[in-house]
Amino acid sequence: MVRKIKAKLVLRLRSEGLTGRQIAAQGMSRTSVAMVLDAADREGIGWDDVAALDEADVYARLFPGRGEHDSVHAQPDWEKVQ
């Protein structure tokens, strides 16, 4: 599973002509780089589409819904706690 790697950096390096292996050599796993590139291809997202976005927004566009889940524990009534 892809952790929150620097997806924006991956897309920038790809736009500069680097291969997946060359990008991974920058200190990321090849599997994670490949998953980011596959997601970008699937979603039709390139560097120009994400250049102005922050890292969290880029990750959310590439992997919508990932990391979101409801807590299995009941949440306190924060109004009463206040």
C-alpha positions as CSV (number, residue, x, y, z in Angstrom):
1,M,0.0,0.0,0.0
2,V,1.3,3.4,-0.8
3,R,2.0,5.6,2.1
4,K,1.9,9.3,1.8
5,I,5.0,9.6,-0.3
6,K,5.8,12.8,-2.2
7,A,3.4,12.3,-5.0
8,K,3.8,15.8,-6.3
9,L,7.6,15.3,-6.5
10,V,7.1,12.0,-8.4
11,L,4.9,13.8,-10.9
12,R,7.4,16.7,-11.3
13,L,10.3,14.3,-11.8
14,R,8.3,12.4,-14.4
15,S,7.5,15.6,-16.3
16,E,11.3,16.2,-16.4
17,G,11.7,12.9,-18.2
18,L,12.9,10.6,-15.4
19,T,11.9,7.0,-15.4
20,G,10.2,5.3,-12.5
21,R,13.5,3.7,-11.4
22,Q,15.3,7.1,-11.6
23,I,12.6,8.6,-9.5
24,A,12.8,5.8,-7.0
25,A,16.5,6.4,-6.7
26,Q,15.7,9.7,-5.1
27,G,14.9,7.7,-1.9
28,M,11.4,6.2,-2.5
29,S,10.4,2.7,-3.1
30,R,9.9,1.6,-6.7
31,T,6.6,0.1,-5.8
32,S,5.3,3.3,-4.3
33,V,6.5,5.3,-7.3
34,A,4.9,2.9,-9.7
35,M,1.6,3.1,-7.8
36,V,1.7,6.9,-8.0
37,L,2.4,6.8,-11.7
38,D,-0.3,4.3,-12.3
39,A,-2.8,6.4,-10.3
40,A,-1.8,9.5,-12.3
41,D,-2.3,7.7,-15.6
42,R,-5.6,6.3,-14.5
43,E,-6.9,9.7,-13.3
44,G,-5.4,11.5,-16.2
45,I,-3.3,13.8,-13.9
46,G,0.0,15.3,-14.9
47,W,2.4,17.8,-13.5
48,D,0.6,20.8,-15.0
49,D,-2.6,19.7,-13.2
50,V,-1.0,19.6,-9.8
51,A,1.8,22.2,-9.9
52,A,-0.2,24.8,-7.9
53,L,-1.6,22.3,-5.3
54,D,-0.1,21.3,-2.0
55,E,1.1,17.8,-1.4
56,A,-2.0,16.7,0.5
57,D,-4.3,17.8,-2.3
58,V,-2.2,16.0,-4.9
59,Y,-2.4,12.8,-2.8
60,A,-6.1,13.1,-2.4
61,R,-6.6,13.5,-6.1
62,L,-4.5,10.5,-6.9
63,F,-6.0,8.3,-4.2
64,P,-9.5,9.5,-3.4
65,G,-10.9,8.2,-0.1
66,R,-7.7,6.5,1.0
67,G,-6.9,7.1,4.7
68,E,-10.5,8.1,5.5
69,H,-12.4,5.9,7.9
70,D,-14.8,6.2,10.7
71,S,-13.6,5.6,14.2
72,V,-14.7,2.3,15.7
73,H,-14.8,4.1,19.1
74,A,-17.7,6.3,20.2
75,Q,-16.6,10.0,20.2
76,P,-17.3,12.1,23.2
77,D,-19.9,14.9,23.1
78,W,-17.4,17.7,22.6
79,E,-19.9,20.4,23.4
80,K,-20.3,18.9,26.9
81,V,-16.6,18.5,27.3
82,Q,-16.1,22.2,26.5
